[in-house]
Amino acid sequence: MKWTKSTRLQFGRITIDPAQLNGAPSIRDLPITVATIVRMAREGMSAGQILSAYPELEREDIDVAMRYAAAKESADANFIEPMRNRIRNLRLPDDEV
């Protein structure tokens, strides 16, 4: 996903800093990545359990992390699927029958 002014407004709590956490999207400059929050949610943890594990987070942080992950997944799919189709349909000289 390209990080634009519009993205910053929509996901203002997300920080992407190459000097922090190897550039992984994190929450409000905290050492907590979006991936960590998404993994916890996918493992079945409730928002309350995530907040208990990371008291420095706020409920909105979790909501924004989940929205960001969904938007990124969608953007990646919109890029990757057409590329997969192009690769599938790519014919090399050796493929001629």
Secondary structure by P-SEA (a helix, b strand, c coil): ccccaaaaaacccbbbbccccccccccccccccaaaaaaaaaacccaaaaaaacccccaaaaaaaaaaaaaaaaaaaaacaaaaaaaaacccccccc
